[in-house]
């Protein structure tokens, strides 16, 4: 099966406003550690929109969290439910203060040791070269074959999805998703 790096489709960002949290979170990286969160307090995001029809399935946001609409979750639920914890967020219009649909952050639980450094393009940075930045991903196919959505232990900020996830998104015209094909070894 082919896999893809999942990103927000920024090329059409004028149609898809970026949501901003209404206040800064003390630990916005909590969703990157692969653990269930028991003390989640819903975060409020504000969108600067005049026409709420531009809100979409994958809400682009400054935290780079995967925030999906209830419609997207309904369509993708059969293949991702086992691998995610849904954390509710409130999305409101900056102008009116009205809620703009139901959304959830995907707390993606599988952190898989599947990064193939031999076939990836990457570099280390930071004072002691402690941070890994991957330019082009290659994944170990045998490690990810059973997953439709996951993160990597070595690069937990990036979300990967299966060909089946991509097919569902494309079939249902979810234009706010974009997919970058990754090498499989």
C-alpha positions in Angstrom: 0.0 0.0 0.0 1.2 3.5 -0.7 1.4 6.2 2.0 1.4 9.9 2.0 2.4 12.8 4.2 -0.9 14.6 5.0 -0.9 18.4 4.9 -3.3 21.2 4.7 -3.8 22.5 1.1 -2.3 25.9 1.5 -2.4 26.6 -2.2 -6.1 27.4 -1.8 -5.7 29.2 1.5 -7.8 32.1 0.4 -10.8 29.8 0.3 -9.7 28.2 3.6 -9.1 30.6 6.4 -6.6 29.7 9.1 -8.0 29.4 12.5 -6.2 30.9 15.5 -6.6 29.7 19.1 -8.4 32.3 21.2 -5.7 32.0 23.9 -2.2 30.4 23.9 -2.1 26.9 25.3 0.4 25.9 28.0 1.2 22.7 26.2 0.2 22.8 22.5 2.5 19.9 21.8 0.6 17.5 24.0 -1.0 15.8 21.0 2.4 14.8 19.5 3.4 12.2 22.2 1.0 9.3 21.1 -0.7 9.1 24.5 -4.4 9.4 25.3 -5.3 12.6 26.9 -7.7 12.3 29.9 -7.8 16.0 31.0 -8.6 17.7 27.7 -10.4 21.0 27.9 -11.8 22.0 24.6 -9.8 24.7 22.9 -11.6 27.6 21.1 -10.4 28.6 17.6 -11.5 31.8 15.9 -11.9 32.2 12.1 -11.9 35.5 10.3 -14.7 34.6 7.9 -17.6 36.4 6.5 -19.0 33.5 4.6 -19.0 30.4 6.8 -19.4 28.1 3.7 -15.6 28.4 3.3 -15.0 26.3 6.4 -14.0 22.9 5.4 -13.2 19.3 6.4 -9.6 19.9 7.5 -9.3 23.2 9.4 -6.0 24.9 8.8 -4.6 26.3 12.0 -1.5 27.9 13.4 -0.8 24.9 15.6 -0.7 22.6 12.6 -3.0 20.2 14.5 -5.2 17.9 12.4 -8.6 19.4 13.0 -11.4 17.6 11.1 -15.1 18.3 10.7 -17.7 15.9 11.8 -18.5 15.2 8.2 -14.9 14.2 7.5 -14.8 12.1 10.6 -18.0 10.3 9.5 -16.5 9.5 6.1 -13.1 8.5 7.4 -14.2 7.0 10.7 -14.2 3.3 9.7 -10.5 3.4 8.9 -9.1 5.8 11.5 -11.3 5.2 14.6 -9.0 2.7 16.2 -5.9 4.9 15.8 -7.2 8.3 17.0 -8.7 9.9 20.1 -11.1 12.7 19.1 -10.6 15.9 21.2 -13.4 18.4 20.7 -12.6 22.0 19.8 -14.9 24.9 19.3 -14.6 26.9 16.1 -16.2 30.3 16.1 -16.5 33.3 13.8 -14.4 36.2 14.9 -17.0 38.6 13.5 -20.2 37.1 15.0 -19.0 34.9 17.8 -21.2 32.1 16.5 -20.0 28.5 16.3 -19.1 27.3 12.8 -19.8 23.6 12.9 -18.4 20.7 15.0 -14.7 19.9 14.8 -12.3 17.6 16.6 -8.5 17.5 16.9 -7.1 14.1 16.0 -4.9 12.8 18.8 -3.1 10.2 16.7 -2.0 7.4 18.9 0.3 5.2 16.9 3.8 6.5 17.0 5.7 4.0 14.8 9.4 3.5 14.4 9.2 3.3 10.6 11.5 6.1 9.4 14.0 4.7 6.9 16.9 7.0 7.3 18.9 5.3 4.6 16.4 6.3 1.9 15.2 9.6 3.5 16.7 13.0 3.0 17.3 14.7 6.3 19.6 16.8 8.5 20.1 17.4 12.2 20.1 20.9 13.7 20.2 22.6 17.0 23.0 23.5 19.4 23.9 19.8 19.8 22.4 18.5 16.6 19.5 17.1 18.6 16.7 18.0 16.3 15.9 15.9 13.2 14.4 17.6 10.1 13.3 15.4 7.3 13.1 16.9 3.8 12.0 13.8 2.0 10.5 10.8 3.9 11.1 7.1 3.2 9.1 4.7 5.3 9.7 1.0 6.2 6.7 -0.6 4.6 6.6 -3.6 6.9 6.2 -1.3 10.0 3.1 0.6 8.7 1.2 -1.9 6.6 -1.8 -2.1 9.0 -2.2 1.6 9.7 -4.3 4.2 7.9 -3.1 7.1 10.0 0.0 7.5 12.2 2.9 9.6 13.2 6.6 8.6 13.4 8.5 8.2 16.6 11.4 10.3 15.1 9.1 12.9 13.6 5.9 13.1 15.6 4.8 16.5 14.2 4.0 14.9 10.8 0.9 12.9 10.0 1.0 10.0 7.5 -2.0 8.4 5.9 -2.7 5.4 3.7 -3.9 5.3 0.1 -7.3 4.3 1.3 -7.5 7.6 3.4 -6.5 9.5 0.3 -9.0 7.8 -1.9 -11.9 8.6 0.5 -10.8 12.3 0.7 -10.5 12.6 -3.0 -13.7 10.8 -3.8 -15.6 13.1 -1.4 -13.9 16.3 -2.8 -12.2 17.2 0.4 -10.0 19.9 -1.2 -8.5 21.1 2.1 -6.3 17.9 2.3 -3.2 17.6 0.3 -1.0 14.6 0.0 2.7 14.2 -0.6 3.7 10.7 -1.7 6.5 9.1 0.4 9.0 6.5 -0.6 8.2 3.0 0.7 11.0 0.5 1.3 
